[in-house]
Each structure stands twice: as C-alpha cells, then as structure tokens.
Amino acid sequence: MRALLASAAIAAALALAGCDTDGTTSAVNGRHMQPLSDRMQAEIESKNMAKESPILVRIFKEESELEVWKQDRSGRFALLNTYPICRWSGELGPKIKQGDRQAPEGFYTITPGLMNPNSNYYLAINTGFPNAYDRANGRTGAFLMIHGDCSSAGCYAMTDEQIAEIYALARESFFGGQRSFQIQAYPFKMTPLNMAKHRNSPHMAFWKMLKEGYDYFEVTRAEPKVDVCEKRYVFGAEPSARFSPADRCPAYRIPEEIATAVREKQHRDETQTAELISRGTQTVPVKMGVDGGMNATFLTAVKSNGGPGATIRTAAGTIPPHVNPPGFEPPAETMSASTLSLASAESKPASGPRSSVQVASAVPGSSSGVGSFFSNLFGSKAEDSRATQPAEASASKSKPAASAAKNGQSAASASRPKSAPPSAETKTANAAATKPSSSKQDAEPEKNAGSAPSVLNGAAPTVPSSGFENRFGAWN
C-alpha cells in the first residue's frame, strides 16, 4: 500500500513539473529517476534480495572503494556491489574544520531529504556532516557529498554512471519503506594488518572507536544503532535514559550475545595486530604527501591515456577530461601562468552551464502539496540532518539553466568539464548569488532554491529533511 501511495505521489509530482517555466528540461527526463539496469536487477535477485530492500553504504578511503550492502530475504545485510571511488581529497583522518579539504569519516544517517537530484555534479547524496558526534567535538563544514563528476573537495566523487546506480539503489530502498540508510566512512578496511601499519597515526584513538562500529556490523550483518555521549560513539546500546552527545552517558546495555561476539572479534584482531607489530610490520607515513586518492582502476586508465585532458571510458564509468589524479605532474609544456595545482584536486577548464536537468521540490515549511504528502506518509528520522546546515540555509548558488539534456540521456553522456573549485567548504551564509557560480564551494554548490516560480521549489541541501518532503517529495 505504501509503495502504491508513493507511486501516486510521484506521478502527481511529475504532472506538476509541467508548470516549470524556466525553460529547462523537465523532471520527466530527470537522471534521478533512471531505473536500475537489467544487470543490477539480476544481481539483486541472484543474491536473494528484493529491489526495495534496505541498503547500507561503507566507504574506505585508502582502498578508494565504496560498498553497497543490501538486506537479503534472511534479514541480514550482504554485499551487493563494490564501486571504485574516482576521487577523494585530503588525507586519511576525520574532517575537523571547514576548508581543510578532508572527506568525513564516521557514521552518517541519510534521509530522503539529503538526496539531491539537482546536483551540479550529476547526482549527489549529502552525508549530513556534521553529525551529532562531529558537532559535539566542535567540527565544522557542510555540503560534503557522494556525487558524480570524479572531482572532490571534501567529498567522495564517483563517475556519473556509478552515482546514478547508487542513487537509484537508495531511491528504491526508500520506496520500499526504509526511512534512512547508514553511511559508514572509514580511513581503511579495519583489519589487523592495517591497524598495525597505521599504529603511529595521531588519529588511531578515533579509528579504534570507529572499529567498534565496524566490528559490530562484521559480526551481526545488521546496521548498528549509533548514539553519541561523552563526545564519543556508542553502538547497539539500549539506554536507561536519553543520550546527549556532549554529556555523561546514561546507563545502557548491549545485548549479551552481540557484546560477546564483538569482544571476541576485537580480541582476535588485537592479538593479530600485536603479532604483526612484533614481526616488524612497517608503519606507513602519517601524511600521504598528495591530495587524496583515486582507485587504481581509474589511475591506471588515466596513466595509460598519457594523463588527463580527454574523456576516458572505463568499465566503471567515464572519467571526464578535467579529472586531476593525486600526485599527477602534467608535462611542462602544458603548464602556464595559471598552472595546475596539486593542492586543489578539482581544477577544471571553464565551461558553460553545468546542469542539464532542473528539478523542483517542495517549498520548505509547506503544509500542502506533494512534499507534505511524503512527509505524512513516511515521517522523519532526521534528527542529525535538521542541525546539519543551520548557517548555510542561504548558501545555495543560482546556476544557469542548461538545455543540453535529451530525452533518454544516459549517465555517460552527461559528463563534461566544469569550472575550477577552490578549497572545500568556503561557502558562507550570505553567499546566495544570482550570477552563475564558477567555483565548487563546500564541495557541492546547489541551484538557488528560489529560482523556480513553481509551487514545487528548490532542491538545495540547505532545506532541513523531514521524510520525503523536500527533493524526494517533488521529483519533477
């Protein structure tokens, strides 16, 4: 019944989208509604899963991999697919402050309102940074995404083809009734060998805390319930009182069967780590010396092509010409007065309008229309996301409309050069502008939510999430 009502609301949203008067392609051709491929649907079925079953995402920086897990018919999560990450910026370690170019690490809850179909980087999923843990520890920044375009300033950038599929998997899980899904972002796979190699990192205490959640998922294959108290994560807890992120933890218990399994895994891992260290396992440098990373699949393709500068097609998707691999030194003859900087991994040639698709979503605070319908239907589980972007509510940039989109346009055909972004989170609360933006600020500038006259208005990530009332509430 819920899926039927959701389908009816989407149909209503599509009909209303015809009222859009800005001259751009309507949401009927929206990339955010691309169906899952026959290949992916066959893969889902072969793993005893349903298309609408819940998902969970894990990210590993050092390996440059993004995993999508999906609940199978036994009720446990199983690995559906691993996607090579095209680009991420910064070093291993958490995001601390605005402008540090770090991609976030931690546990993030993604509600439908954090799904952005109107992204300037094909499609985007806002991580919701800062979450309750980040805020309790004074960490700052916003608009840190998983998006397309292979370009990152504090984000996890995929190819357009990859983000289209990941976005569709999330969309279908929401249609199936999942109110939110979890992103677990790690510096690396939390194995004994990696813990031994990185033992000298100043972030090791933080990573050991993340490993508690990692181990919980490894032994249960269930999404860990995440809370924060005393400025630290707590996993799978059944508390006697409400958790407060910065305050003392209330008394709580973890089901004994799970607690025992997690302790046993931790003991095994710690024993193996100690053995590896005693055998002389070498440490890795605390600093990588380059800006971020790129999966070997893409790095090899770029090197085989003689470097960036041309569209490169791979089995994992299309690498656009403006991609800037970590540590890549362009030939001297291509250097100019405005030389490519390794400190900014997103330098791109200037181009015309970025987005060929504009979509509409519900007016914030509206009590009627499709947005309200979705809100009432699915409710909200967005406690963190409501506090994620308080000061940036006016930060969305107006973008020029593009007319390049064609009916049935594929993900691969949408890749194109974009203008050069500065460091990650330079967006400020008074940054709303009416001219086209030429920089990627806070990693994901969005179109002005007030630019469309339709009653379905805006798709900016600054709108608080409460169920399906925002971007998902008014797919056009």
C-alpha positions as CSV (number, residue, x, y, z in Angstrom):
1,M,0.0,0.0,0.0
2,R,2.8,2.4,0.9
3,A,4.6,1.8,-2.4
4,L,1.3,2.4,-4.2
5,L,0.7,5.7,-2.5
6,A,4.4,6.7,-3.1
7,S,3.9,5.9,-6.8
8,A,0.8,8.0,-7.0
9,A,2.6,10.9,-5.3
10,I,5.5,10.7,-7.8
11,A,3.0,10.7,-10.7
12,A,1.5,13.9,-9.2
13,A,4.9,15.4,-8.9
14,L,5.7,14.7,-12.5
15,A,2.4,16.2,-13.6
16,L,3.0,19.4,-11.6
17,A,6.5,19.6,-13.1
18,G,5.0,20.6,-16.4
19,C,4.3,24.0,-14.8
20,D,8.0,24.8,-14.7
21,T,8.6,28.0,-16.7
22,D,12.3,28.4,-16.7
23,G,12.8,26.7,-20.0
24,T,14.9,23.7,-18.7
25,T,14.3,20.0,-19.3
26,S,11.5,18.8,-17.0
27,A,12.0,16.1,-14.4
28,V,10.3,13.5,-16.7
29,N,13.7,13.1,-18.2
30,G,15.5,13.5,-14.8
31,R,18.6,11.5,-14.2
32,H,17.4,10.9,-10.6
33,M,14.7,8.6,-11.9
34,Q,16.9,6.4,-14.1
35,P,15.8,2.8,-13.5
36,L,18.1,0.1,-12.2
37,S,19.8,-1.7,-15.1
38,D,18.7,-5.3,-16.0
39,R,22.2,-6.3,-15.0
40,M,21.8,-4.9,-11.5
41,Q,18.3,-6.2,-11.0
42,A,19.5,-9.7,-12.0
43,E,22.4,-9.3,-9.5
44,I,19.9,-8.3,-6.7
45,E,17.8,-11.3,-7.5
46,S,20.7,-13.7,-7.6
47,K,21.7,-12.7,-4.1
48,N,18.2,-13.4,-2.7
49,M,17.4,-9.7,-2.3
50,A,14.4,-7.5,-3.2
51,K,14.9,-4.4,-5.3
52,E,13.2,-2.4,-2.5
53,S,15.0,-3.9,0.5
54,P,17.1,-1.7,2.8
55,I,20.7,-0.7,1.9
56,L,23.8,0.3,3.8
57,V,27.0,2.0,2.5
58,R,30.6,1.6,3.6
59,I,33.4,3.8,2.3
60,F,37.1,3.1,2.6
61,K,39.5,5.9,1.8
62,E,42.8,4.1,1.5
63,E,41.3,1.5,-0.8
64,S,39.2,4.1,-2.6
65,E,36.2,1.8,-2.5
66,L,32.5,2.3,-1.8
67,E,30.5,-0.8,-0.9
68,V,26.7,-1.0,-1.2
69,W,25.2,-3.7,1.1
70,K,21.6,-4.8,0.8
71,Q,19.4,-6.7,3.1
72,D,18.6,-10.2,1.8
73,R,15.5,-12.2,2.4
74,S,17.1,-13.7,5.6
75,G,17.0,-10.2,7.1
76,R,20.8,-9.8,7.1
77,F,22.9,-7.4,5.1
78,A,25.0,-8.9,2.3
79,L,27.4,-7.2,-0.1
80,L,25.7,-6.2,-3.3
81,N,28.5,-4.3,-5.1
82,T,31.8,-2.6,-4.6
83,Y,32.4,0.6,-6.6
84,P,35.9,2.1,-7.1
85,I,36.0,5.7,-6.0
86,C,37.1,8.0,-8.7
87,R,38.4,10.8,-6.4
88,W,38.5,11.9,-2.8
89,S,40.5,14.7,-1.3
90,G,42.6,15.4,1.8
91,E,44.5,12.8,4.0
92,L,43.4,9.8,6.0
93,G,41.6,11.0,9.1
94,P,38.4,12.8,10.0
95,K,37.2,16.2,8.9
96,I,38.0,18.7,11.5
97,K,37.2,22.2,10.2
98,Q,35.7,24.0,7.3
99,G,38.2,24.4,4.5
100,D,40.6,21.5,5.5
101,R,39.6,19.5,2.3
102,Q,39.1,16.4,4.4
103,A,36.4,13.9,3.4
104,P,34.4,12.9,6.5
105,E,34.9,9.7,8.5
106,G,32.3,8.3,10.8
107,F,28.7,7.2,10.9
108,Y,26.1,9.2,9.0
109,T,22.3,8.8,8.6
110,I,20.9,9.5,5.2
111,T,17.3,10.5,4.9
112,P,15.4,11.2,1.6
113,G,15.9,15.0,2.2
114,L,19.7,14.5,1.8
115,M,19.3,13.1,-1.7
116,N,19.9,15.8,-4.2
117,P,18.6,15.2,-7.7
118,N,19.6,18.8,-8.8
119,S,23.3,18.5,-8.2
120,N,25.8,20.3,-10.3
121,Y,27.9,17.1,-10.1
122,Y,25.3,14.9,-11.8
123,L,23.6,13.5,-8.7
124,A,24.5,13.8,-5.1
125,I,23.9,12.3,-1.7
126,N,24.7,14.6,1.2
127,T,26.4,12.8,4.0
128,G,24.8,15.1,6.6
129,F,28.1,16.2,8.0
130,P,28.4,17.4,10.8
131,N,26.5,14.7,12.7
132,A,25.9,14.6,16.4
133,Y,29.5,13.4,17.1
134,D,31.1,16.0,14.9
135,R,29.1,18.8,16.4
136,A,29.8,17.7,20.0
137,N,33.5,17.8,19.1
138,G,33.4,21.2,17.5
139,R,33.9,20.1,13.9
140,T,32.7,22.4,11.2
141,G,31.9,22.2,7.5
142,A,28.9,21.4,5.3
143,F,27.7,20.0,2.0
144,L,30.0,17.0,2.0
145,M,28.7,14.7,-0.6
146,I,28.9,11.5,-2.5
147,H,28.4,12.7,-6.1
148,G,29.5,12.2,-9.7
149,D,31.9,14.1,-11.9
150,C,35.1,12.5,-10.5
151,S,36.1,15.7,-8.7
152,S,36.4,16.2,-5.0
153,A,36.9,18.9,-2.5
154,G,36.0,17.2,0.8
155,C,33.7,14.7,-1.0
156,Y,33.7,11.2,-2.3
157,A,33.4,11.6,-6.1
158,M,32.3,8.7,-8.3
159,T,31.7,8.6,-12.1
160,D,28.4,9.7,-13.3
161,E,27.4,6.2,-14.2
162,Q,28.3,5.0,-10.7
163,I,26.4,7.7,-8.8
164,A,23.3,7.1,-11.0
165,E,23.2,3.4,-9.9
166,I,24.0,4.2,-6.2
167,Y,21.3,6.9,-6.2
168,A,18.8,4.5,-7.8
169,L,19.5,1.8,-5.2
170,A,18.9,4.3,-2.4
171,R,15.8,5.6,-4.1
172,E,14.3,2.1,-4.4
173,S,15.1,1.4,-0.8
174,F,13.2,4.5,0.3
175,F,10.3,3.4,-1.9
176,G,10.4,0.1,-0.1
177,G,9.8,1.9,3.2
178,Q,13.4,2.4,4.5
179,R,13.2,5.7,6.3
180,S,17.0,6.2,6.3
181,F,20.2,4.4,5.5
182,Q,23.6,4.4,7.1
183,I,26.9,5.5,5.6
184,Q,29.9,4.2,7.4
185,A,33.0,6.1,6.3
186,Y,36.4,4.6,7.3
187,P,40.0,5.5,6.7
188,F,40.7,1.9,5.5
189,K,39.4,-1.6,6.0
190,M,39.8,-2.1,9.7
191,T,41.9,-5.3,9.5
192,P,44.8,-6.2,11.9
193,L,47.3,-5.5,9.2
194,N,46.0,-2.0,8.5
195,M,45.8,-1.2,12.2
196,A,49.4,-2.3,12.5
197,K,50.6,-0.3,9.5
198,H,48.8,2.9,10.8
199,R,49.7,2.5,14.5
200,N,51.6,5.7,14.6
201,S,48.8,7.9,13.3
202,P,47.5,10.6,15.6
203,H,44.0,9.5,14.6
204,M,44.4,6.0,16.0
205,A,42.2,6.5,19.0
206,F,39.4,7.8,16.8
207,W,39.9,4.9,14.4
208,K,39.7,2.4,17.2
209,M,36.4,3.9,18.2
210,L,35.1,3.6,14.6
211,K,36.3,0.0,14.6
212,E,33.8,-0.8,17.3
213,G,31.0,0.0,14.9
214,Y,32.9,-1.8,12.1
215,D,33.2,-4.9,14.2
216,Y,29.5,-4.7,15.2
217,F,28.5,-4.8,11.6
218,E,31.0,-7.5,10.8
219,V,29.7,-10.0,13.4
220,T,26.0,-9.2,13.1
221,R,25.5,-8.1,9.5
222,A,22.9,-5.7,10.9
223,E,23.0,-1.9,10.8
224,P,24.4,-0.8,14.2
225,K,22.2,1.6,16.2
226,V,24.5,4.7,16.7
227,D,24.4,7.1,19.6
228,V,26.7,9.7,20.9
229,C,27.5,10.6,24.6
230,E,30.6,12.0,26.3
231,K,31.6,13.1,22.8
232,R,32.1,9.5,21.6
233,Y,30.2,7.0,19.5
234,V,28.2,4.2,21.2
235,F,27.0,1.3,19.2
236,G,24.0,-1.0,19.7
237,A,23.1,0.4,23.1
238,E,19.8,0.1,24.9
239,P,19.9,3.1,27.3
240,S,18.1,3.8,30.5
241,A,17.7,7.5,29.5
242,R,18.2,9.7,26.5
243,F,21.7,10.1,25.1
244,S,23.1,13.6,25.0
245,P,26.2,13.9,22.7
246,A,28.3,16.1,25.0
247,D,27.0,14.9,28.3
248,R,27.7,11.9,30.5
249,C,26.5,8.6,29.1
250,P,23.4,7.2,30.8
251,A,23.4,3.6,32.0
252,Y,23.0,1.3,29.0
253,R,23.3,-2.3,28.0
254,I,24.2,-4.1,24.8
255,P,22.6,-7.5,24.1
256,E,24.9,-10.0,25.6
257,E,25.1,-12.2,22.5
258,I,26.2,-9.3,20.4
259,A,28.5,-7.8,23.0
260,T,30.3,-11.2,23.4
261,A,30.7,-11.7,19.7
262,V,32.1,-8.1,19.2
263,R,34.5,-8.6,22.2
264,E,35.8,-11.9,20.8
265,K,36.4,-10.3,17.4
266,Q,38.2,-7.4,18.9
267,H,40.4,-9.7,21.0
268,R,41.3,-11.8,17.9
269,D,42.1,-8.6,15.9
270,E,44.2,-7.1,18.7
271,T,46.2,-10.3,19.1
272,Q,46.9,-10.5,15.4
273,T,47.9,-6.8,15.3
274,A,50.3,-7.3,18.2
275,E,51.8,-10.3,16.4
276,L,52.2,-8.3,13.2
277,I,54.0,-5.5,15.0
278,S,56.3,-7.9,16.8
279,R,57.3,-9.4,13.5
280,G,58.3,-6.0,12.3
281,T,55.4,-4.8,10.2
282,Q,56.4,-1.4,8.8
283,T,54.4,1.7,9.5
284,V,53.1,3.9,6.7
285,P,53.7,7.7,6.7
286,V,51.2,9.7,8.7
287,K,50.9,12.1,5.7
288,M,50.5,10.7,2.2
289,G,52.2,13.7,0.6
290,V,49.5,14.0,-2.1
291,D,45.9,15.3,-2.1
292,G,43.6,12.4,-1.5
293,G,43.2,9.3,-3.6
294,M,41.9,7.6,-6.7
295,N,41.1,3.9,-7.2
296,A,43.8,2.1,-9.1
297,T,41.2,1.3,-11.8
298,F,40.9,4.9,-12.7
299,L,44.5,5.9,-12.0
300,T,45.7,3.2,-14.4
301,A,43.3,4.3,-17.1
302,V,44.5,8.0,-16.8
303,K,48.1,7.0,-16.9
304,S,47.5,4.7,-19.9
305,N,45.9,7.6,-21.6
306,G,49.0,9.8,-21.1
307,G,47.4,11.8,-18.4
308,P,44.1,13.7,-18.0
309,G,42.7,16.1,-20.6
310,A,40.5,13.8,-22.6
311,T,37.3,11.8,-21.9
312,I,38.3,8.3,-20.8
313,R,35.8,5.5,-20.8
314,T,36.3,2.6,-18.4
315,A,34.2,-0.4,-17.3
316,A,33.5,1.5,-14.1
317,G,32.3,4.7,-15.9
318,T,33.5,7.8,-17.7
319,I,36.5,9.8,-16.5
320,P,36.0,13.4,-17.5
321,P,38.8,15.5,-19.1
322,H,39.1,17.8,-16.0
323,V,40.0,15.0,-13.6
324,N,43.1,15.7,-11.6
325,P,44.7,12.5,-10.2
326,P,46.6,12.6,-6.9
327,G,50.2,13.4,-7.4
328,F,49.9,13.8,-11.1
329,E,52.6,16.1,-12.7
330,P,51.4,17.5,-16.0
331,P,54.0,17.8,-18.8
332,A,56.0,21.0,-18.6
333,E,54.7,22.3,-22.0
334,T,51.2,22.2,-20.7
335,M,52.0,24.4,-17.7
336,S,51.1,28.0,-17.9
337,A,50.9,31.1,-15.6
338,S,47.8,29.6,-14.2
339,T,49.4,26.3,-13.5
340,L,47.6,23.2,-12.3
341,S,47.9,23.0,-8.5
342,L,48.2,19.6,-6.7
343,A,46.7,21.3,-3.7
344,S,43.4,21.7,-5.4
345,A,42.3,18.4,-6.9
346,E,39.4,19.8,-8.7
347,S,40.9,22.3,-11.2
348,K,38.8,22.2,-14.4
349,P,38.6,24.2,-17.5
350,A,35.8,26.8,-17.5
351,S,32.7,25.8,-19.3
352,G,29.1,26.6,-19.8
353,P,26.2,25.8,-17.6
354,R,26.8,22.6,-15.5
355,S,23.4,21.1,-15.2
356,S,21.2,20.0,-18.0
357,V,18.4,18.9,-15.7
358,Q,16.4,21.1,-13.2
359,V,14.0,19.5,-10.8
360,A,11.7,21.0,-8.3
361,S,11.0,20.1,-4.7
362,A,8.6,21.2,-2.1
363,V,8.7,24.6,-0.6
364,P,10.3,24.5,2.8
365,G,7.7,24.5,5.5
366,S,4.9,24.0,3.1
367,S,1.9,22.2,4.6
368,S,0.4,21.2,1.4
369,G,1.3,19.5,-1.9
370,V,3.4,16.5,-2.8
371,G,6.1,17.4,-0.2
372,S,3.6,17.3,2.7
373,F,2.1,14.1,1.3
374,F,5.5,12.3,1.5
375,S,6.2,13.8,4.9
376,N,3.0,12.5,6.3
377,L,3.4,9.1,4.6
378,F,6.9,8.4,5.7
379,G,7.5,10.6,8.7
380,S,11.0,11.7,9.7
381,K,14.1,10.2,11.1
382,A,16.4,13.2,10.6
383,E,17.5,14.4,14.0
384,D,21.0,14.9,12.8
385,S,20.2,16.4,9.5
386,R,18.0,19.1,11.0
387,A,21.0,20.5,12.7
388,T,23.5,19.9,9.9
389,Q,23.3,23.1,7.9
390,P,21.9,25.9,10.2
391,A,24.0,28.7,8.9
392,E,24.2,27.7,5.3
393,A,20.5,27.9,4.6
394,S,21.0,30.8,2.2
395,A,24.2,29.5,0.7
396,S,22.8,27.8,-2.4
397,K,24.1,29.4,-5.5
398,S,21.9,30.2,-8.5
399,K,23.1,28.3,-11.6
400,P,22.3,29.0,-15.2
401,A,19.9,26.5,-16.8
402,A,21.3,24.3,-19.5
403,S,19.5,22.9,-22.5
404,A,21.8,20.0,-23.4
405,A,19.7,17.3,-21.8
406,K,17.9,15.0,-24.2
407,N,15.1,12.5,-23.6
408,G,16.7,9.2,-22.5
409,Q,20.1,10.8,-22.0
410,S,22.5,8.3,-20.4
411,A,24.7,8.8,-17.5
412,A,27.8,8.6,-19.6
413,S,26.7,11.4,-21.9
414,A,26.3,13.9,-19.1
415,S,29.9,14.2,-18.2
416,R,31.5,17.5,-19.2
417,P,34.1,19.9,-18.0
418,K,33.2,22.2,-15.1
419,S,34.8,25.3,-13.7
420,A,37.5,25.3,-11.1
421,P,36.6,25.0,-7.4
422,P,38.6,26.3,-4.5
423,S,39.2,24.5,-1.2
424,A,36.3,22.6,0.2
425,E,34.0,24.5,2.4
426,T,34.3,28.2,1.5
427,K,30.5,28.6,1.2
428,T,29.1,31.2,3.7
429,A,25.6,32.1,4.8
430,N,25.5,35.2,2.7
431,A,26.7,33.5,-0.4
432,A,23.4,33.4,-2.3
433,A,24.2,34.9,-5.7
434,T,22.2,35.5,-8.8
435,K,25.1,35.1,-11.2
436,P,26.5,31.7,-12.4
437,S,29.0,30.3,-9.9
438,S,32.4,29.3,-11.1
439,S,33.6,27.5,-8.1
440,K,32.8,24.4,-6.2
441,Q,32.3,25.6,-2.6
442,D,31.8,23.4,0.4
443,A,32.2,20.7,-2.2
444,E,28.7,20.8,-3.5
445,P,27.1,24.2,-4.6
446,E,23.5,23.9,-5.5
447,K,21.0,25.7,-7.6
448,N,19.1,28.5,-6.0
449,A,16.0,27.1,-4.3
450,G,14.1,30.2,-5.0
451,S,14.8,30.5,-8.7
452,A,11.8,28.5,-9.9
453,P,8.3,30.0,-9.8
454,S,6.6,26.6,-9.4
455,V,5.0,25.7,-6.2
456,L,7.4,22.8,-6.2
457,N,10.5,24.9,-5.5
458,G,14.2,24.2,-4.9
459,A,16.4,21.2,-4.4
460,A,19.1,22.7,-2.3
461,P,20.7,20.7,0.5
462,T,20.1,23.5,2.9
463,V,16.5,22.6,3.3
464,P,16.0,20.5,6.5
465,S,15.0,17.0,6.0
466,S,11.7,15.5,7.3
467,G,10.9,12.5,5.3
468,F,10.2,12.8,1.7
469,E,9.1,16.4,1.8
470,N,12.0,18.1,0.0
471,R,13.9,16.8,-3.0
472,F,12.3,13.4,-3.0
473,G,9.0,15.0,-2.2
474,A,8.8,16.7,-5.5
475,W,10.8,14.8,-8.2
476,N,9.9,16.6,-11.4
